[in-house]
């Protein structure tokens, strides 16, 4: 299973050979390749998989995705604790 996570672009770094930038994932900042999204601007949300920004998202799309990921995390926690999320 592959998972791509949205984050906000905080810095663009043109480097020889590849357009790179820094993306903030809720306080965790990672350097990512921006070659697939050459029109990206600082402040845009991007969806990132394996260190590559794959697409530009609206803030609304990014927040919806982050909310869904949080819900999945809550379900995982409930399952790990033995609580049946379908009975809650």
C-alpha positions as CSV (number, residue, x, y, z in Angstrom):
1,X,0.0,0.0,0.0
2,X,1.3,3.5,-0.9
3,X,0.5,6.6,1.1
4,X,1.0,10.2,-0.1
5,X,0.7,12.9,2.5
6,X,-0.1,16.6,2.0
7,X,2.1,19.3,3.4
8,X,2.7,23.0,2.8
9,X,5.7,24.2,0.7
10,X,7.9,26.6,2.7
11,X,11.0,26.9,0.6
12,X,12.0,26.4,-3.0
13,X,15.6,25.5,-3.7
14,X,16.7,25.4,-7.4
15,X,19.6,22.9,-7.4
16,X,21.7,21.6,-10.3
17,X,19.7,18.7,-11.8
18,X,16.5,19.0,-9.8
19,X,14.0,21.5,-8.4
20,X,13.9,20.9,-4.7
21,X,12.0,22.4,-1.8
22,X,11.1,22.0,1.9
23,X,7.6,20.9,2.8
24,X,6.2,21.2,6.3
25,X,4.1,18.3,7.5
26,X,2.6,19.7,10.7
27,X,5.9,20.7,12.1
28,X,8.1,18.0,10.5
29,X,10.0,19.6,7.6
30,X,11.4,17.4,4.8
31,X,13.3,18.2,1.6
32,X,11.3,16.9,-1.4
33,X,11.8,16.9,-5.2
34,X,9.5,19.3,-7.0
35,X,10.2,18.3,-10.6
36,X,6.7,16.9,-11.1
37,X,5.1,20.2,-10.0
38,X,7.2,22.9,-11.7
39,X,4.5,25.6,-11.2
40,X,4.4,25.2,-7.5
41,X,4.7,28.3,-5.3
42,X,5.7,28.8,-1.7
43,X,2.5,28.4,0.4
44,X,0.9,25.8,-1.9
45,X,-0.1,22.5,-0.5
46,X,1.5,19.5,-2.2
47,X,0.9,15.8,-1.9
48,X,4.2,13.9,-1.3
49,X,5.1,10.3,-1.7
50,X,8.6,8.9,-1.2
51,X,10.2,12.3,-1.3
52,X,8.5,13.5,-4.4
53,X,5.8,16.2,-4.6
54,X,3.2,14.6,-7.0
55,X,0.5,17.2,-7.2
56,X,-0.6,20.6,-6.0
57,X,-3.7,20.6,-3.7
58,X,-6.0,23.3,-2.6
59,X,-6.0,24.0,1.1
60,X,-9.5,22.5,1.4
61,X,-8.3,19.3,-0.3
62,X,-5.2,19.1,1.9
63,X,-7.3,19.6,5.1
64,X,-9.8,17.0,4.1
65,X,-7.0,14.5,3.5
66,X,-5.3,15.3,6.8
67,X,-8.6,14.9,8.6
68,X,-9.2,11.5,7.0
69,X,-5.6,10.4,8.0
70,X,-6.3,11.5,11.6
71,X,-9.5,9.4,11.6
72,X,-7.6,6.4,10.3
73,X,-5.1,6.9,13.1
74,X,-7.9,7.0,15.7
75,X,-9.3,3.8,14.3
76,X,-5.9,2.1,14.4
77,X,-5.5,3.1,18.0
78,X,-8.9,1.7,18.9
79,X,-8.2,-1.5,17.1
80,X,-4.9,-1.9,18.9
81,X,-6.6,-1.3,22.3
82,X,-9.2,-3.9,21.5
83,X,-12.1,-1.5,21.1
84,X,-14.5,-2.3,18.2
85,X,-14.8,1.1,16.4
86,X,-18.1,-0.1,14.9
87,X,-19.7,-0.4,18.4
88,X,-18.5,3.0,19.6
